[in-house]
Amino acid sequence: MKIKCTECEHLIMHHRSGGTYSSYGRGEYYCEHPVSERLPAKTFGNRAKCFVCFGTNERETRPTIKTAPRWCPEKGKKK
């Protein structure tokens, strides 16, 4: 079974970016898992630390990621 960030309780929208008077702007989603916050910065490549994905440009924004990033701490857990 694949891990999905959209179902994870650690996925939090911090703020919106690029909003104008005619659009809401995309939400920026970050992982607030305690383990991911302690990972070194080079784990995330050229992205911001713990950044997962952008959301849709709607009032009720939703994350656009379908699975989970490769650095996800939930992937290492055995179920």
C-alpha positions in Angstrom: 0.0 0.0 0.0 1.3 3.4 -1.0 1.7 6.3 1.5 -0.4 9.3 0.5 0.4 12.8 1.8 -3.2 13.8 1.3 -4.3 11.4 4.0 -1.4 12.3 6.5 -2.1 14.3 9.6 1.4 16.0 9.3 0.6 17.8 6.0 -0.1 21.4 6.8 -0.8 24.4 4.6 1.3 27.3 5.8 0.2 30.1 3.5 -0.9 31.0 0.0 1.3 32.4 -2.7 0.6 34.5 -5.8 -2.9 35.6 -4.9 -4.4 38.6 -6.7 -7.8 40.3 -6.7 -9.1 37.7 -9.2 -7.6 34.5 -7.8 -7.0 33.0 -4.4 -3.4 31.8 -5.0 -1.9 28.3 -4.5 -1.5 26.9 -1.0 2.0 25.8 0.0 2.0 22.5 1.9 4.7 21.4 4.3 5.4 18.3 6.3 5.5 18.9 10.0 6.5 15.4 11.0 9.1 15.6 13.9 11.5 13.4 12.0 11.3 15.3 8.7 12.2 18.6 10.6 15.5 17.0 11.7 16.6 15.9 8.3 19.5 17.7 6.7 18.7 20.4 4.1 20.4 18.5 1.3 17.8 15.7 1.6 15.2 18.0 0.1 17.3 19.0 -3.0 16.7 22.5 -4.2 13.3 22.9 -2.5 12.6 24.5 0.8 13.0 22.4 3.9 10.0 20.1 4.5 8.2 21.4 1.4 5.8 18.8 -0.1 3.7 20.5 -2.8 1.6 23.4 -4.0 -2.2 23.3 -3.7 -4.8 24.1 -6.3 -5.8 27.7 -7.1 -9.2 27.5 -5.5 -10.9 28.8 -2.4 -10.8 25.3 -0.8 -7.3 24.4 -1.9 -6.2 20.8 -2.0 -2.7 19.4 -2.3 -1.7 18.2 -5.8 0.6 15.4 -4.8 -0.6 11.9 -5.3 1.8 9.8 -3.2 4.6 11.0 -0.9 8.1 12.4 -1.5 11.1 10.1 -1.2 12.3 11.6 2.0 8.9 10.9 3.8 9.5 9.5 7.3 6.3 7.5 7.1 7.7 5.4 4.2 10.3 3.9 6.5 7.8 2.6 9.0 6.7 -1.0 8.7 3.0 -1.6 9.1 
